Amino acid sequence: MRHTVHVLYAGLVAGSLATAAFAADALTQADYRYLETLGWSQDNTMLEQINDSQREMLHRLINDPNMSGKNKEKAVNDYLNKVGNSM
């Protein structure tokens, strides 16, 4: 029983660390490639300054399976412009 508790705890800690690491850098290289097609370069100052929750939301918008084409472009650009205006 004790061994099971230790394994469960280790799994929770590892999962939490992985989630935190992903949140800190929620944008993937594929996300950056997509953003570049919209004119947002990876070294854009605003992209470098957005916080973890904004990065995660941007990643979710880019990878939303229910959005594509012009609708996705508009959603991503609108979100980035909204974030930029709030800085």
VENFEN-V698490 format. One record per residue. N is the residue number from 1. RES is the residue in one small letter. SS is DSSP state (H for helix, E for strand, - for the rest). PHI is phi in radians with two decimals (* if undefined). NEAR is the number of other C-alpha atoms within 8 Angstrom. Layout:
n->N res->RES ss->SS phi->PHI near->NEAR
n->N res->RES ss->SS phi->PHI near->NEAR
This chain:
n->1 res->m ss->- phi->* near->4
n->2 res->r ss->H phi->-1.07 near->5
n->3 res->h ss->H phi->-1.09 near->6
n->4 res->t ss->H phi->-1.10 near->7
n->5 res->v ss->H phi->-1.12 near->8
n->6 res->h ss->H phi->-1.13 near->8
n->7 res->v ss->H phi->-1.14 near->8
n->8 res->l ss->H phi->-1.09 near->8
n->9 res->y ss->H phi->-1.09 near->8
n->10 res->a ss->H phi->-1.07 near->8
n->11 res->g ss->H phi->-1.13 near->8
n->12 res->l ss->H phi->-1.16 near->8
n->13 res->v ss->H phi->-1.12 near->8
n->14 res->a ss->H phi->-1.08 near->8
n->15 res->g ss->H phi->-1.11 near->8
n->16 res->s ss->H phi->-1.15 near->8
n->17 res->l ss->H phi->-1.15 near->8
n->18 res->a ss->H phi->-1.13 near->8
n->19 res->t ss->H phi->-1.14 near->8
n->20 res->a ss->H phi->-1.12 near->8
n->21 res->a ss->H phi->-1.13 near->8
n->22 res->f ss->H phi->-1.13 near->8
n->23 res->a ss->H phi->-1.08 near->11
n->24 res->a ss->H phi->-1.19 near->7
n->25 res->d ss->- phi->-2.36 near->9
n->26 res->a ss->- phi->-1.21 near->10
n->27 res->l ss->- phi->-1.58 near->11
n->28 res->t ss->- phi->-1.56 near->8
n->29 res->q ss->H phi->-1.08 near->6
n->30 res->a ss->H phi->-1.11 near->7
n->31 res->d ss->H phi->-1.09 near->10
n->32 res->y ss->H phi->-1.11 near->11
n->33 res->r ss->H phi->-1.10 near->8
n->34 res->y ss->H phi->-1.09 near->9
n->35 res->l ss->H phi->-1.04 near->11
n->36 res->e ss->H phi->-1.11 near->10
n->37 res->t ss->H phi->-1.17 near->7
n->38 res->l ss->- phi->-1.68 near->8
n->39 res->g ss->- phi->1.65 near->6
n->40 res->w ss->- phi->-1.77 near->8
n->41 res->s ss->- phi->-1.35 near->8
n->42 res->q ss->- phi->-1.07 near->9
n->43 res->d ss->- phi->-1.64 near->6
n->44 res->n ss->- phi->-1.06 near->8
n->45 res->t ss->H phi->-0.99 near->6
n->46 res->m ss->H phi->-1.14 near->7
n->47 res->l ss->H phi->-1.09 near->8
n->48 res->e ss->H phi->-1.26 near->8
n->49 res->q ss->H phi->-1.71 near->6
n->50 res->i ss->- phi->-1.18 near->9
n->51 res->n ss->- phi->-1.44 near->6
n->52 res->d ss->H phi->-1.04 near->10
n->53 res->s ss->H phi->-1.20 near->7
n->54 res->q ss->H phi->-1.18 near->9
n->55 res->r ss->H phi->-1.08 near->13
n->56 res->e ss->H phi->-1.11 near->11
n->57 res->m ss->H phi->-1.11 near->8
n->58 res->l ss->H phi->-1.08 near->12
n->59 res->h ss->H phi->-1.03 near->12
n->60 res->r ss->H phi->-1.14 near->8
n->61 res->l ss->H phi->-1.09 near->10
n->62 res->i ss->H phi->-1.08 near->10
n->63 res->n ss->- phi->-1.80 near->6
n->64 res->d ss->- phi->-1.18 near->7
n->65 res->p ss->- phi->-1.20 near->5
n->66 res->n ss->- phi->-1.59 near->4
n->67 res->m ss->- phi->-2.18 near->7
n->68 res->s ss->- phi->-2.74 near->8
n->69 res->g ss->H phi->0.95 near->6
n->70 res->k ss->H phi->-1.13 near->6
n->71 res->n ss->H phi->-1.11 near->8
n->72 res->k ss->H phi->-1.16 near->11
n->73 res->e ss->H phi->-0.96 near->10
n->74 res->k ss->H phi->-1.11 near->8
n->75 res->a ss->H phi->-1.09 near->9
n->76 res->v ss->H phi->-1.17 near->11
n->77 res->n ss->H phi->-1.10 near->9
n->78 res->d ss->H phi->-1.06 near->8
n->79 res->y ss->H phi->-1.12 near->9
n->80 res->l ss->H phi->-1.12 near->9
n->81 res->n ss->H phi->-1.15 near->8
n->82 res->k ss->H phi->-1.10 near->8
n->83 res->v ss->H phi->-1.10 near->10
n->84 res->g ss->H phi->-1.08 near->8
n->85 res->n ss->H phi->-1.23 near->6
n->86 res->s ss->- phi->-1.54 near->5
n->87 res->m ss->- phi->-1.49 near->4
